[in-house]
Amino acid sequence: MFSLRFARIPTGFRTCLKIQKHSSSAVQVSQNSENNLINNVSEEVEYPEILDLSFPAQQLRKFDEMRQFIQRQKTIEEKLIALNMPRYYGFYAMQMLEHEIHYNTLDQTQFLTRTHIMPTNELPSFYNDLISSEKLDEIVANVRSQIEDVLVLEYSKRNIKKELSADVLSDPEKLQNFQTKAIIRQINRIFLLELSSKYPHLLDTEIDYDPRIEAYWVVGGMEPPKSVKCSRQNSIWQKEYANDPIDRRFQYIGEPCLQLRHALPLQEIIPYQEAENQEYNVPEFRYDPFTVGYYRDLKRATSIPGFWPGDKREFGLLSYHHCGYMAKRPREYDDEEDALKIQAIRASFAWLNAQAAYQGFSTYNDITYPLVTQNIILNGQWWYFSAYQLNTMLLCNHHINDNPKRNFYWTTGPMQLFEKIEDNKVHGLNDEVLKNLIKFYVNKPQPREENLKPYLGEDEKVVADIVDDERRKWLEQKFKHLMSNRKYYKNTPEIYNWQQIFIRKHKKRPMEKKLELWQKGENFMSRRLDDHRPRYIPKCLRAFPKSKAKFANQFYPK
């Protein structure tokens, strides 16, 4: 009545079939193990965490993952490479150049650096205890004639017309910068020779001429531009957050004339706990940086304090800066003092930021102790002294309102070194300028009780400490390439104007072949740093000619 039908198995597949037989003993063992598992089940049940799937919560988790990713890297170079991992072509960062001071931006500069300006136009009282007034007068008497000789030489006796080209002589900014640099180097030489025998810490200082200073950090709380608002409104899960503030990346590029470094940091001026005092107010400026004249450029995140990792003298002692741009600044601005404050705040914050990066900190991992630096801006005749204490770098969108710490800034205001130079004589030399300068040099760095490098490895703090030759050479080459900010041999992908008009906006070329990445739905700007093919190794250069390892190893941070 009923016929049984069996499916025919092809001959080639019969050998692949295996029938496993289970004995009664095996079944008994499985039952016993199941009973043991049931008996060992704990009465307390642990459920997985229920995640908040809202857009802000997702962004906060991404930030925390990035913070942990950078923190677990052992060496300085790997941390800076990890900072660039999210973007292959770099970040669109606001370019903050030292000598481009925009009009009426003092409040914005304070907000971008979380800086409180002390109301008194004088250095902290801490400097009055460094040296007695008798010693100050004695040192000033010893160096006074030498300072006058330097000023007379640079402004009267030196024939710069034979040294400089016509372009420099006709440009007041370049001419002033040239004279200022010469004065800075001679004055620094005079004070080091005079003070080194009395203050031995000056013998251990390192001098950098025209160093390269760069710093990268993220500032949150900015109002979103129109393009970001439109992009969020067109997204289902971001529509309700269209007006939420955004992060802005900043890349500082400085050009100091001279800087001094020491192996120990300067001692703090105000206790670190006092940085959380809300009485030290910081003005808010949450408008888009484009509104005051900043421009955006595609570059990698670089933090360089004027030297490479591994240098023992890694803490700043003093830096000199020129201000030749004031010669071309429009007189109707009438903001010379504010412009000098802006330059000093940005230069001090950026230099300390880069030094902190070499201690293992970053814009994601805040510093655990304060850093202090001293800054001098001058044009030869007018001098501007300032001191800065860095207490925090955590300024991103998730902590801009929760982080109570402030950075502190002190300044003397512009001080005139001399009145005029006539008949090869200096008239009206101001001893107070020389005394302030002496106080900066005799400020002795002190050892700290804290662990200065809490986020770096014990055995590997720089790439040079790595034992593996291949990994060490690869990381060194990758780090230097990223910090050089050289572009790759292929141009960065972009959407041209005709493509934006005819393809994306008005859709007038529907039959055209889709060759670009953005036409295939791929965001080329979200490409990661490690998203590329490894370097090919020719067969003649392989360790074993018949080896199948055609590509070189990569050692990106993980």
Salt bridges, closest charged atoms under 4 A:
ASP64 OD1 - ARG67 NH2 2.64
GLU78 OE2 - ARG471 NH2 2.91
GLU98 OE2 - HIS99 NE2 3.80
GLU98 OE2 - HIS321 ND1 2.70
ASP137 OD1 - LYS435 NZ 3.27
GLU148 OE2 - ARG144 NE 3.76
GLU154 OE1 - ARG158 NH1 2.93
GLU163 OE1 - ARG158 NH2 2.78
ASP171 OD1 - LYS328 NZ 3.07
GLU194 OE2 - LYS198 NZ 3.61
GLU206 OE1 - ARG313 NH1 3.90
ASP208 OD2 - ARG261 NE 2.55
ASP210 OD1 - LYS181 NZ 3.49
ASP210 OD2 - ARG185 NH2 3.30
GLU214 OE2 - ARG212 NE 2.93
GLU255 OE1 - HIS99 ND1 3.85
GLU284 OE1 - ARG286 NE 3.17
ASP288 OD2 - ARG248 NH2 2.70
ASP311 OD2 - ARG261 NH1 3.56
GLU314 OE2 - LYS453 NZ 2.69
ASP335 OD2 - ARG329 NH2 2.93
GLU336 OE2 - ARG331 NH1 3.71
GLU422 OE2 - LYS420 NZ 3.50
ASP431 OD1 - ARG144 NH1 2.32
GLU432 OE2 - LYS435 NZ 3.81
GLU460 OE1 - ARG471 NH1 3.93
ASP469 OD1 - ARG472 NH2 2.78
GLU476 OE2 - LYS480 NZ 2.73
GLU512 OE1 - ARG509 NE 2.47
ASP530 OD1 - ARG528 NE 3.46
